[in-house]
Amino acid sequence: MSAAQLFTHTQQERLHRPVLVLNSSFEPINVCAARRALVLVLKGVAAAEEHSAGHVHSARASIKVPSVIRLLEYRRIPHQTRALSRKNILMRDRFTCQYCGRPHASHELTFDHVVPRSRGGRTTWDNVVTACSDCNLLKGSRLPRESGMYPRLRPQQPSTHLLQENGRAFPPNYLHQSWRDFLYWDSELDPA
C-alpha cells in the first residue's frame, strides 16, 4: 500500500468513527458517523463539544474530527418504545445467561425462546432470554417444566430507565472516553 493510499484509508477510517450527538440541552439523542457530524458542524447546525485524535484534510483545510457534537437548536424527540433487538435483550438481561446465571461477552450469548417456537412460542419480550450455548443446547426445544430450567428473571419488556441503568454498567465497545461526561450525569463523579 502506497503512502497516499494509506493516508486516504486512515482518513476514511476517521470519517466512520462514531460521534455522540447531543440536543441543545446537552441530552444525548443519537450516535452518527464522523462524516455526518462534520457536515452538521460545517452547515452551522451543530457545534463540536469534544474532539477525537486526528484531522481530516481537504485541499484547503485541516479539520479536527469531533467525538461529541451539540445541536444548536433544540429538537423535540418523540417518546420511543424500545425495539426488541439483540442489543436491548443483552442489556435487559445484563449480559448474563438466564439459566446458569454466569455473565458472558455478547458474542458468547445466544437467545432462547422460553416457550420454543416449535411449540408455538413467539419472538416477544416476554418469551426471549439470553442463554449461553451450553444451557441453550441443554434446554433444547423443551418447555421450562420439562427441562427443569427456568429463567432467573421473568422476561418482560424493559423500561427505558432499566435499559439506561444496565447500559451504564456495560458501556458499548466504541464508547469514546470524552462521551462519559455527557452520558452519565447521575453517576458518581471521579475525585479530582
Secondary structure, DSSP 4 states (H G I P E B T S, - for coil): --HHHHHHHHHHHHHTSEEEEE-TTS-EEEEEEHHHHHHHHHTTSEEEEEEEEEEEE-SS-EEEEEEEEEESS-------PPP--HHHHHHHTTTB-TTT--B--GGGEEEEESS-GGGT--SSTTTEEEEEHHHHHHHTT--HHHHT---SS---PPPHHHHHHHHHHS--TT--GGGHHHH-TTSPPPP-
